[in-house]
Amino acid sequence: MKPLSGYIFLALAISTGIAANSFAKISDGFSKLTPTILSISFMCITMYGLAKAMSMIPVGFTYACLLYTSPSPRDRTRSRMPSSA
């Protein structure tokens, strides 16, 4: 596979990771069935995409992209992105 497909898998991992976190938040502690199933499914797709991306592009770049684009429940008011000012 070509390196471009690694970036496609990385984009898939990032977008499904964001969706998984969103569904995890609305599942109310995994007490609602449908958001729980969707969250776990998207988490599995995220891990698959991340594994495929790491096999084609550098691990450090892959991890940094995933870390800085995925929301975290701890970061409600702060952003992990460096300030542009």
N, C-alpha and C positions, 0 to 999 in steps of 0.2 A: 504494500500500500504506500501511497505517496504521502509526504508530510502535510499536504493540504487536507487530506482526510483526517489527520490528527486534529487540526483546528476545527473541523466540522464536528468531530466527536467532543471536543472541548466546549464548543458552543451548545451542543446538545446537553452536556453535563451541567453547564451553568444554568441554562433555561429550566431544565427539569429540577435542578437543585432549588432554584427560587420557587418553583411551583410546589415542591415538596414541603418547603418551609412554610409557605402560605397555607397549605392544607393542614399542616401540623398545628398551626396557630388556631385555625377555625374548628379543629376537631375537639376543642375543650378538653385537653389532657387525654386524647384518644378515647373519649367517651361516646363520640358520634361515629357511627359505623362507616358511612360513605366517605367523609373526609379522611378517616383513618386509613381505609383501604387505598384511597388515591395517594395519600402521603407516603405510605410504605412502597407502593408501586413506583412512584416517582423517585424515591430514594434508591431503589434497585436500579432503575434506569440511569440515575446519576452516577452510581458506582461503576456500572458497566461502561458508560461513556468516558468516565475519568480513567479507568483502566486501559481502555483502548487508546485514549489520547496520550497517556504516559508511555505507551509502547512506541509511539511515533515521534513525539516531540519531547524536549527536555522536561524532566520532572519538576525542577524548580519553577520554570515558567508556567507549567500547568497548575501547580499548587498555588502560585501567586495569583493567577487569574481567577481561580475558583474562590480563593480566600477573599479577595477584594471585591468580588461581584456578588457574592451570596450574602443575603441578610442574616443577621444573628439575633436571637431573641434578647440578648444582652444589650444590643446597640439600638435602643429605642430613640435616643436623641442624638447620639454621636455617630459620626461616620468614620470608617477606618481609612477612607481615602485621604491622602495628604492635602492640606489646604493649598489653594492656588494663590492665596493672598500673602 
